[in-house]
């Protein structure tokens, strides 16, 4: 098995927020992408509960979910 390695996005300090004219909660761009993708996946009924016996099948369903999402977006434009 291989480990997944990732870097955490740096949070803005209080001084950096003041310099940018922002205060309070400021979303981190990389985290927003992950949260948005998770919300899209939860819309697929077959992915809400994981009944798959193999990781390959679960991965295939995940890819199909994103393909369906892309096709839906292409047809609405």
Secondary structure, 3 states (H helix, E strand, C coil): CCCCCCCCCCCCCHHHHHHHCCCCCCCCHHHHHHHHHHHHHHCCHHHHCCCCCCHHHHHHHHHHHHHHHHHHHHHHC
